[in-house]
Amino acid sequence: MTSLLSFLLFIELWKLTTSETYMVAVKGSPVPSTSYGTSQVGIADWRDCAQKCLESSTCILAYSSTEVCVLYAVGDVIQVKNDQEGYANDKEEKVAFKVQSSADSCTYMASGLLDGIVTPYNKEHIDSYEIKTTPEFYTIAYTYDSNMDKCGNWFEPKPQCSVCTSTMFSSFLKQEPTGTVAEQIEFVSWSMCLFECSSRPDCFMAAVDLGSNKCKVYNYGGVDQFEYSDAPTTFAGGLKYTPASYTCSSNFSSLSDGRYVHTLTSTPYSSYQYNGTAVTWIPRQSCKDADAHLYTGLPGCFKFIRMPWPIKHPQSYSTAICVAFGADGLMPIPGAGGYDVFYAIKPLQRTVDVGYVRDNTTKQYFWLQPQLRLDDSPVIWNHDNPFNEHDCSLLVIGGKNEAERFLGSVCDEPSNYGLVCHFAS
């Protein structure tokens, strides 16, 4: 192996002459929220730091400052600050990218050495990577093989809305999670640790001490506590996320407000709640439970899910809460006699959401899950005018002889005492 060192426009270049692999060094630093260092090396000279990355088969980036040398594996860094106009601080921060190019396209200009250059990799589920430059950032775009989940950015500290069954999102942690470790596997890179959890149906969380060589896998129900960190630490954690409209684009902080977050349907837990420290697991409910009720002529069963009062949420959240407990959605009133069936169940003698809604105040009301309606019995409103300014309805179960049963409601106002949820089995 030979090394060639050249200087031009703050660029330094190491070249592997046999494979046309280069280390291109520029002023800058990895963006913490999308960068997870694989190893910290005790090297004082930044040229030696870059050389260490050059010699590693998995390293893509070396970061060096007056304080530290950190190596990043392929897949473990996405954005790097572009500080070509001068150092952002007194740490003299530099990064060195590993790139590959053919001899006839070799150039000593930054744009030619980095921008648009595609470097093959072909392992750890990554086919190649391409560096794109702007005045503010260097961004590394990865091309994954067919086995890798392409749903969103796994390194962003918030889940990505998508049509995928599940995806991952990650953040730095203040310390390792507490709970039961299902398995420890050899740590190659943070992206591979996340992929390991993503590919396991029972995995809920992957975590690693970036100073160690072990990736820890936690199954659903196996995590008791964890705390995310806004600032970079040596601990990283990634959660498996099942997309739901009311949690999309949440982050670790907003997920700690007690909302129910869905799990995969194959797990014994239908959802969990996170308060910023502790995880509460919600066991999957079913028609086998003692509080389940049958309705003659309909498959499955229904249950009353008690909610705090008052509660403020969009209408879609009512359906999401039902699903969070293992149901398939809100239970409509099946038809004539349905009110009496609900009234006979003591816990239902209150105001409940049964999913009679409309998209906006110019549309007609419709039943959610209309396949559970046995006839077209009309809705009797608790007012002569069906509250034209409202877009939701609530069923008032206050007395057996009450003729006017439905109240209008604005979906996102404090509304109901509970939900009537339908379970398929």
Legacy VTK file of the C-alpha trace (Angstrom):
# vtk DataFile Version 3.0
C-alpha trace
ASCII
DATASET POLYDATA
POINTS 425 float
0.000 0.000 0.000
1.280 3.467 -0.811
-0.024 6.834 0.334
-0.014 10.074 -1.603
-0.495 13.364 0.231
-1.520 16.465 -1.705
-2.786 19.867 -0.614
-5.077 22.238 -2.500
-7.946 24.471 -1.355
-7.936 22.943 2.147
-8.240 19.459 0.645
-5.907 16.651 1.574
-5.810 13.405 -0.362
-4.580 9.893 0.430
-4.613 7.433 -2.455
-4.605 3.643 -2.559
-3.090 3.200 -6.009
-4.268 -0.399 -6.483
-7.961 0.131 -5.804
-8.334 3.849 -6.602
-9.609 4.519 -3.083
-9.007 7.965 -1.630
-9.329 9.777 1.680
-10.466 13.343 0.991
-10.043 15.612 4.010
-11.975 18.860 4.437
-12.919 21.164 7.282
-16.154 20.115 8.947
-17.783 17.887 11.539
-20.508 15.191 11.541
-24.027 16.423 12.372
-24.709 14.750 15.759
-28.341 13.798 15.109
-27.433 11.684 12.077
-23.964 10.457 13.033
-22.944 7.583 15.291
-19.225 7.028 15.770
-18.175 3.393 15.536
-14.925 3.734 17.457
-12.785 6.334 19.167
-9.071 6.003 18.461
-6.235 7.289 20.611
-4.432 9.109 17.805
-3.166 12.674 18.138
-2.211 13.434 14.524
-5.243 13.881 12.246
-3.386 12.413 9.277
-2.929 9.198 11.244
-6.646 9.336 12.085
-7.550 9.434 8.395
-5.022 6.707 7.617
-6.695 4.469 10.207
-10.007 4.835 8.348
-8.305 4.187 5.028
-7.001 0.872 6.334
-10.404 -0.260 7.657
-12.714 -2.178 5.317
-15.853 -0.780 6.995
-14.871 2.856 7.662
-16.307 5.668 5.536
-15.345 8.768 7.524
-12.673 9.872 9.966
-13.342 12.853 12.221
-10.467 14.591 13.953
-10.233 17.582 16.263
-7.805 18.866 18.856
-9.568 16.530 21.300
-10.355 13.220 19.611
-10.238 10.924 16.571
-13.498 9.117 15.753
-14.092 6.593 12.965
-17.518 6.128 11.357
-18.616 2.923 9.636
-20.365 2.900 6.270
-24.032 3.622 6.972
-23.417 5.334 10.315
-23.134 8.950 9.164
-25.454 10.912 6.883
-24.751 14.637 7.193
-21.489 16.518 7.740
-21.199 20.276 8.252
-19.277 22.066 5.517
-16.860 24.490 7.180
-14.709 25.298 4.137
-14.861 29.034 4.856
-13.128 28.485 8.198
-13.285 26.449 11.369
-16.609 26.654 13.195
-14.755 26.702 16.551
-11.271 26.391 18.015
-11.260 22.582 17.852
-9.833 22.609 14.300
-12.380 19.996 13.240
-11.663 18.013 10.082
-13.313 15.074 8.371
-11.878 12.704 5.793
-14.226 10.866 3.405
-13.317 7.543 1.823
-14.288 7.627 -1.859
-13.487 5.678 -4.978
-12.990 7.039 -8.466
-11.314 6.078 -11.719
-7.958 7.569 -12.651
-9.260 9.390 -15.721
-11.870 11.233 -13.647
-9.420 12.191 -10.917
-9.426 15.857 -10.024
-7.993 17.927 -7.241
-11.055 20.170 -6.974
-13.421 19.487 -4.065
-16.456 19.193 -6.320
-14.792 16.555 -8.451
-13.392 14.530 -5.571
-16.617 14.382 -3.582
-19.777 15.634 -5.251
-21.686 12.923 -7.088
-18.969 10.294 -6.692
-20.516 6.832 -6.208
-18.393 4.414 -4.190
-19.269 0.670 -4.301
-19.473 -1.148 -0.956
-21.529 -4.343 -1.446
-21.776 -5.585 2.128
-23.771 -5.046 5.345
-26.869 -4.566 3.104
-25.363 -1.443 1.502
-24.595 -1.582 -2.222
-22.942 1.827 -2.560
-22.899 5.393 -1.317
-22.806 8.816 -2.957
-21.681 12.129 -1.470
-23.609 15.274 -2.349
-22.250 18.708 -1.483
-23.906 22.035 -0.705
-22.423 25.178 0.867
-23.819 24.040 4.221
-23.484 20.240 4.243
-21.962 17.126 2.788
-24.749 14.526 2.614
-24.096 10.815 2.145
-26.861 8.948 0.296
-26.787 5.157 0.608
-28.143 2.598 -1.839
-29.348 -0.457 0.077
-29.887 -3.989 -1.159
-33.351 -5.552 -1.377
-33.155 -6.862 2.206
-32.789 -3.438 3.784
-35.814 -1.452 4.910
-35.949 1.731 2.842
-38.739 3.338 4.882
-37.509 6.675 6.132
-34.238 7.677 7.729
-33.417 5.352 10.623
-30.972 7.839 12.127
-33.470 10.666 12.520
-34.679 10.943 16.148
-38.308 10.704 15.022
-40.367 8.043 13.229
-41.029 8.470 9.531
-44.565 8.291 8.127
-44.708 5.621 5.434
-46.693 2.681 4.116
-44.154 0.231 5.508
-45.222 -2.317 8.101
-42.495 -1.076 10.403
-39.345 1.003 10.381
-36.725 2.191 12.870
-35.761 5.519 14.411
-32.912 6.245 16.782
-31.271 8.698 19.127
-28.498 9.004 21.638
-29.348 7.741 25.137
-28.196 8.952 28.540
-27.328 5.379 29.497
-28.055 1.815 28.476
-31.722 0.707 28.700
-32.727 -1.342 31.727
-34.550 -4.589 31.096
-33.922 -8.029 29.673
-31.423 -8.342 26.841
-32.673 -10.964 24.380
-29.306 -11.330 22.667
-25.926 -9.664 22.237
-24.377 -9.738 18.783
-21.041 -8.571 17.445
-21.129 -4.835 16.759
-20.060 -3.898 13.227
-21.908 -0.619 12.801
-24.944 1.157 14.214
-26.846 0.723 10.949
-26.281 -3.047 11.131
-27.423 -3.087 14.751
-30.643 -1.345 13.679
-31.060 -3.747 10.786
-30.698 -6.693 13.158
-33.647 -5.426 15.216
-35.683 -4.524 12.139
-35.327 -8.029 10.717
-36.431 -9.763 13.936
-40.236 -9.894 14.391
-40.000 -9.883 18.195
-37.416 -7.093 18.507
-38.531 -3.756 19.927
-35.250 -1.952 20.570
-31.578 -2.113 19.653
-28.988 -0.410 21.821
-25.234 -0.103 21.931
-22.469 1.448 23.948
-20.479 2.933 21.071
-17.316 2.258 23.022
-17.972 -1.493 23.121
-18.236 -4.210 20.496
-21.712 -5.540 21.328
-25.118 -4.707 19.865
-27.880 -5.510 22.350
-31.323 -6.593 21.178
-34.435 -6.159 23.364
-37.748 -7.839 22.551
-41.234 -6.394 23.040
-41.902 -6.297 26.774
-38.189 -6.513 27.540
-37.416 -2.811 28.059
-38.291 -1.238 31.408
-36.604 2.154 31.209
-34.544 4.339 28.896
-33.869 8.060 28.497
-33.025 9.760 25.224
-30.393 12.488 25.085
-30.394 15.627 22.952
-26.611 15.783 23.200
-24.300 13.101 21.763
-23.245 10.375 24.200
-21.553 6.994 23.850
-24.939 5.254 24.086
-27.371 4.863 21.173
-30.850 3.361 21.028
-33.204 2.576 18.162
-36.919 1.765 18.399
-39.006 -0.252 15.989
-41.921 1.885 14.886
-45.268 0.762 13.495
-46.686 3.707 11.516
-49.850 5.371 12.829
-51.199 8.722 11.694
-51.250 10.247 15.175
-47.627 9.379 16.003
-45.995 10.117 12.647
-43.319 12.790 12.922
-43.282 12.523 16.700
-39.898 12.418 18.384
-38.594 10.847 21.577
-39.755 13.863 23.554
-43.334 14.003 22.226
-43.707 10.231 22.543
-43.245 10.702 26.278
-46.631 12.411 26.670
-48.321 9.095 27.475
-49.828 8.420 24.042
-50.285 4.813 23.001
-47.731 3.663 20.435
-48.661 0.580 18.403
-46.537 -2.524 18.173
-46.566 -5.206 15.511
-49.666 -7.414 15.553
-47.630 -10.589 16.116
-46.458 -9.519 19.567
-48.204 -10.232 22.902
-48.392 -6.473 23.483
-50.652 -4.317 21.355
-49.010 -1.025 22.380
-46.866 0.742 24.915
-46.715 4.081 26.698
-43.514 5.981 27.386
-43.250 8.802 29.931
-39.705 9.879 29.183
-38.173 7.282 31.478
-40.335 4.198 31.972
-42.096 2.003 29.414
-45.554 0.621 30.232
-46.565 -2.365 28.121
-50.221 -2.816 27.147
-51.133 -6.524 26.850
-53.133 -7.428 23.778
-56.835 -7.741 24.623
-59.267 -10.125 22.952
-62.746 -11.635 23.075
-61.464 -14.186 25.590
-61.267 -11.518 28.301
-63.885 -11.325 31.049
-64.956 -7.790 30.090
-65.677 -8.710 26.447
-69.306 -8.676 25.247
-70.925 -10.466 22.324
-73.538 -8.948 20.029
-76.029 -11.328 18.454
-75.556 -11.589 14.706
-72.069 -10.073 14.632
-68.641 -11.719 14.619
-66.146 -10.905 17.325
-67.037 -8.880 20.407
-66.942 -5.369 21.824
-65.470 -3.737 24.911
-65.692 -0.459 26.751
-62.316 1.310 26.991
-62.338 3.929 29.726
-60.644 7.243 28.967
-59.689 10.147 31.257
-61.979 13.163 31.401
-61.607 15.550 29.771
-59.567 14.293 26.836
-58.602 16.334 23.807
-57.748 14.509 20.607
-58.598 14.284 16.910
-61.247 11.737 15.936
-58.632 9.459 14.386
-57.123 9.050 17.839
-60.260 7.254 19.077
-59.800 4.591 16.434
-56.074 4.479 17.185
-56.737 3.904 20.892
-58.982 0.953 20.049
-56.257 -0.479 17.838
-53.704 0.147 20.592
-55.604 -2.293 22.793
-55.788 -4.925 20.061
-59.172 -4.010 18.556
-59.878 -3.340 14.898
-61.537 0.029 15.520
-64.561 1.782 17.002
-67.780 -0.225 17.318
-70.823 1.332 15.618
-74.344 0.886 16.956
-75.313 -2.228 14.971
-78.919 -1.157 14.533
-82.343 -1.188 16.210
-82.010 -2.376 19.778
-78.325 -1.550 19.911
-78.852 1.243 22.403
-80.628 -1.122 24.794
-77.793 -3.651 24.492
-75.247 -0.976 25.385
-77.436 0.396 28.190
-77.662 -3.026 29.824
-73.889 -3.012 30.345
-73.215 -0.937 33.437
-69.781 0.430 32.410
-71.345 1.841 29.229
-73.796 4.105 31.056
-71.913 7.260 30.180
-70.907 9.306 27.114
-68.983 7.209 24.628
-67.509 7.466 21.157
-69.028 4.974 18.731
-67.585 6.407 15.541
-70.377 8.278 13.754
-68.432 11.003 11.945
-68.093 13.120 8.841
-65.027 14.422 7.054
-66.103 18.045 7.463
-69.249 20.049 8.182
-70.305 20.087 4.512
-70.394 16.282 4.244
-72.857 13.687 5.500
-72.254 11.665 8.643
-71.218 8.040 8.145
-70.503 5.028 10.325
-66.991 3.733 10.760
-66.822 -0.040 10.167
-70.204 -0.098 8.351
-69.893 -3.876 7.903
-70.871 -4.145 11.575
-74.242 -2.475 10.938
-77.179 -4.924 10.803
-79.787 -2.391 9.622
-80.198 1.280 8.731
-81.754 2.505 11.964
-81.661 6.320 12.028
-79.621 8.372 14.461
-81.749 10.383 16.889
-79.936 13.589 17.771
-80.099 15.229 21.172
-81.118 18.455 19.430
-83.493 19.496 16.652
-80.543 20.592 14.546
-77.806 17.954 14.183
-75.131 20.425 15.247
-74.120 21.545 11.789
-70.952 23.153 13.130
-69.711 19.793 14.406
-68.080 16.836 12.699
-68.256 14.098 15.345
-71.001 12.539 17.429
-71.068 10.997 20.884
-73.571 8.502 22.214
-75.152 9.517 25.527
-76.190 6.447 27.501
-77.938 8.123 30.399
-81.256 6.331 30.839
-83.271 3.492 29.354
-86.133 5.710 28.185
-84.001 8.499 26.777
-85.168 9.155 23.231
-82.566 11.650 22.130
-79.251 9.931 22.297
-76.613 11.611 20.140
-74.652 14.759 20.888
-72.686 16.722 18.315
-69.037 17.376 19.048
-65.986 18.965 17.483
-63.482 16.139 17.203
-60.505 17.859 18.762
-62.369 19.261 21.778
-62.547 17.528 25.174
-65.305 15.074 24.598
-65.811 11.541 25.777
-65.651 9.349 28.845
-64.797 6.286 26.852
-64.771 4.304 23.639
-66.706 1.281 22.435
-64.186 -0.847 20.541
-64.790 -3.883 18.350
-62.480 -6.904 18.521
-62.334 -9.396 15.674
-61.445 -12.323 17.930
LINES 1 426
425 0 1 2 3 4 5 6 7 8 9 10 11 12 13 14 15 16 17 18 19 20 21 22 23 24 25 26 27 28 29 30 31 32 33 34 35 36 37 38 39 40 41 42 43 44 45 46 47 48 49 50 51 52 53 54 55 56 57 58 59 60 61 62 63 64 65 66 67 68 69 70 71 72 73 74 75 76 77 78 79 80 81 82 83 84 85 86 87 88 89 90 91 92 93 94 95 96 97 98 99 100 101 102 103 104 105 106 107 108 109 110 111 112 113 114 115 116 117 118 119 120 121 122 123 124 125 126 127 128 129 130 131 132 133 134 135 136 137 138 139 140 141 142 143 144 145 146 147 148 149 150 151 152 153 154 155 156 157 158 159 160 161 162 163 164 165 166 167 168 169 170 171 172 173 174 175 176 177 178 179 180 181 182 183 184 185 186 187 188 189 190 191 192 193 194 195 196 197 198 199 200 201 202 203 204 205 206 207 208 209 210 211 212 213 214 215 216 217 218 219 220 221 222 223 224 225 226 227 228 229 230 231 232 233 234 235 236 237 238 239 240 241 242 243 244 245 246 247 248 249 250 251 252 253 254 255 256 257 258 259 260 261 262 263 264 265 266 267 268 269 270 271 272 273 274 275 276 277 278 279 280 281 282 283 284 285 286 287 288 289 290 291 292 293 294 295 296 297 298 299 300 301 302 303 304 305 306 307 308 309 310 311 312 313 314 315 316 317 318 319 320 321 322 323 324 325 326 327 328 329 330 331 332 333 334 335 336 337 338 339 340 341 342 343 344 345 346 347 348 349 350 351 352 353 354 355 356 357 358 359 360 361 362 363 364 365 366 367 368 369 370 371 372 373 374 375 376 377 378 379 380 381 382 383 384 385 386 387 388 389 390 391 392 393 394 395 396 397 398 399 400 401 402 403 404 405 406 407 408 409 410 411 412 413 414 415 416 417 418 419 420 421 422 423 424
